[in-house]
């Protein structure tokens, strides 16, 4: 029964709508309000630019596989054969042949004993970190790690320690502290896990993985590497930087995404068979999620076949040629080392203004602001695809060089 009159203590509580409007106004005043933007075409690079339909330098579809006919046909066939959705979690009736085929292909590709597919990269990170870590453990994280890794570490309950970006001396100091604390405990309980990206998503720079492997061995830690922005682009076999540096046997946990260079959707963890089995039994984001739709799994497996073929090698070669052209055109020093090229402008207002000017010239480049990056490091985030042409890169260079401050 609803009472005729509600009695409240102190000031009246705002309605939910009032609360939301107040919060949104605070965000707007900081220049950080975001709006969803409809992108009304497939993930592909246009051959001509117009204000209505600009050339996109904003996608993580680095190899142009999201719109590849073979990849799309694989998804369509899987939908015809298995339906639009999986219908259940993996541990009920949601494990279908496309899921097993994808995981087998991922393990072969990464050169690991096993692989486990998740609905998203975010769920891969959170599920893995909360499975492996608890209150007596220590996790040591690069300051610029992605939010999915940060959230997983916080939710795990482990002690989180953060080292300055790519600072090996700081990392070693924290590793030494954690190892000494572990040694002082009578039962030597607790694990130490180092977490890093291999290619950082907002800065496009590279982690010093070889040195990090040396340090984790020295102090008895494990290493988790997120290869989201490296898979498909680095190394002879395009497996990522872990493989490029021949560190596969020394990295306990390799994480990746199916939604960037592979052009599909979802995430994955590669490692030992025991790791996979533990995640199946303990990772809440795996156990309590409906399994990935069969079309996405089949699309990712088809992308892996293309990636490991001569066609994949050619696409990667074209991508790196575009990276060199843009780097040279903008006279970057040091030169770009990945398809992610940030142009830091400082304030959110300046980033939004620059993005608007570029769009007027037919270039779609996103303005990245806090909390994605630090408050004083708002930027334009340029991303390149193998499907961009030299002419389009040249057009982008001219547009950037003509920006008004």
Secondary structure, DSSP 8 states (H G I E B T S, - for coil): ---SS---SSS----HHHHHHHHHHHHHHTT---------S-S---SS--SSS-EE-----TTS-TT-HHHHHHHHHHHHHH-SS--SBTTTT---HHHHHHHHHHHHHHTSSEEEEES-HHHHHHHHHHHH--TT-EEEEETT--HHHHHHHHHHT-EEEEE-TT-HHHHHHHHHHHHHHHHHSTT----EEEEEESB-TTT--B--HHHHHHHHHHTT-EEEEE-TTTTTTSSTTSS-HHHHTT-GGG-SEEEEESSSTT-S--EEEEE-HHHHHHHHHH-HHHHTSB---HHHHHHHHHHHHHHTSHHHHHHHHHHHHHHHHHHHHTT-SS---SSEEEEEEESHHHHHHHHHHHHHTTEE-EEE-TTTS-TT-EEEEEE--TT--HHHHHHHHHHHHT---
